[in-house]
């Protein structure tokens, strides 16, 4: 099994996987094989990151709506305590779980479990692609922001790595209504898919992965890499998980097959389950390469960080740092949230997670930007602690040495 710090795949293993999948070289070919792009053919290792940030975007309810260069700038670089500009996050997860407050009044869900929205179909999956690959947004904005920073401070140690979400092919249009349609999603190569079939759910996922690859190739980006994909659903159910309505997801049948497809192309498969979720205790069985655990202590003060850290150590996974704008000094009751967030940093250091495990940063829609740009003294102090935590991560130096 690939453990979380086993970053490299031996060339022979990659070649064997590619051969087994019949991958040959760009989009799709008449004989059904999957063509590979130049960067895929030359890739001999899975690309991971030490400090990734979650970037939620694509839903019309989010403010701000776009991930343009101005918004991305404080995630790409920062000014350290000595006044020097430094590279900050080395990985970016582009994701969304719903599209709400749309101009047409509709709401669509990109994962199983939303009781207020029907499952998104192919048209909505395409809209999500349009959003992230729009000019001046997402992929293009990140590439240009890194390019501008490199002109100021020199090239980063490695290209910034992007992990793209993969929507959940929800079996039933209305996920808990087993009488609702299962053939709602649309067609692939002229054939209407029916999500009662795991093969058809996989076909939709492969279609989305291939469209991401295709658009990434068309972008001709120079400063970012498409490193992998992210499973948006925070649970992987098994038949024993009846309380989690296994028959509505059957994710144990699908997720490993997605992993096989991604690994054949040289991409990582990434996941961030919550503490107490289903399936995270056996995460290697699903083919995931990099997993971060959500402590959820930020919202649940009673959540024992000692137990969380033991789980992280036992399972060999990373930690998600969690906060929202509720910790900003201007917010009522923010002191409690700042203290909880500081517990993440403290426990990570005390329990040996810092320097040995990668980190992911959840900050709601725009929490990190708000913290980074705040002029309040308490906010500046907390931002400095988080900034220094990322910049000083010993794992960064270890990765540089490996490369």
ABEGO torsion letter per residue (X at the ends): XBBAABABBBAAAAAAAAAAAGBAEEBBBAAGBBBBBAAAAABABBBBBABBBBBBBGBAABOBABBBAAAAAAAABBBBAAGBBBBBBABBBBBBABBBGBAAGBBBBABBGBAABBBBBAAAAAAAAAAAABBGBEAAAAAAAAAAAAAAAEBBABBBBBBBBBBBBBABABAABAABBAAAAEBBGGBBBBAABAAAAAAAAAAAAAAAAAAAAAAGBAABBBAEBBBABABBBBAABAAAGAAAAGAAAAAAAAAAAAAAAGBBBBBBBBBGBBGAAAAAAAGBABBBBBAGAAABAABBAAAAAAAAAAAGBBBBBBBBAAABAABBGAAAAAAAAAAAAAAAAAAGABGABBBBBBAEAAAAAAAAABABAAAAAAAAAAAAAAAABAAAAAAAAAX
